Amino acid sequence: AQSVTQLGSHVSVSEGALVLLRCNYSSSVPPYLFWYVQYPNQGLQLLLKYTTGATLVKGINGFEAEFKKSETSFHLTKPSAHMSDAAEYFCAVSTTGANSKLTFGKGITLSVRP
Amino acid sequence: GAGVSQSPSNKVTEKGKDVELRCDPISGHTALYWYRQRLGQGLEFLIYFQGNSAPDKSGLPSDRFSAERTGESVSTLTIQRTQQEDSAVYLCASSPVPGFGDYTFGSGTRLTVV
């Protein structure tokens, strides 16, 4: 079984400040890890994913995340927030192999203050 | 098609009526997934298709929910005798090969039961 924990439901930062969205996972096998973003009234857009290889993953819009197996974490960061980053962010985990599926966290709403 | 297409984009129905939601995956994608997103919640897995068989339907919340898929093409999610708690956004995703972390989501169908 696999699960994702995203603590808190809302994060607010000032424009230009560091963005840090936390994600911890539980998986009985080596996981694939994902961050998705959802803008209001839109579908899910993949920000970045970790499958194998380098543990620091760079995604779109200046976001990156680091897979830390020892901490079972995959926190999302961006050095400098932009107003356009305001959205809901979902962390997800999947296993490899047939019948794998994405399991999502509850999501975090990011607000960016001018 | 170029992306995952879902229809209708919005559906308002009266309590007790049946509804059908449609998902047209990316051509050649063998795996298809349905998720539900209720207001303020994360995404709940409903059902997974590999071709036209459903090896994992563990997320269907009740026997009022059913889904089918024609070959490696269109899928239909049917909700019978809708209830107000069925109000949600229903998202479909497809993947070329399951287990390799490559999922593409549609924009969803927003279902409102009144």
Interface residues (C-beta under 8 A of the other chain):
Chain A: S9 Y32 F34 Y36 Q42 G43 L44 L46 K49 T51 F90 A92 S94 T95 T96 G97 A98 N99 S100 K101 L102 T103 F104 G105 K106 G107
Chain B: Y33 Y35 G40 Q41 G42 L43 E44 F45 Y48 Q50 P55 D56 L91 A93 P98 G99 F100 G101 Y103 F105 G106 S107 G108
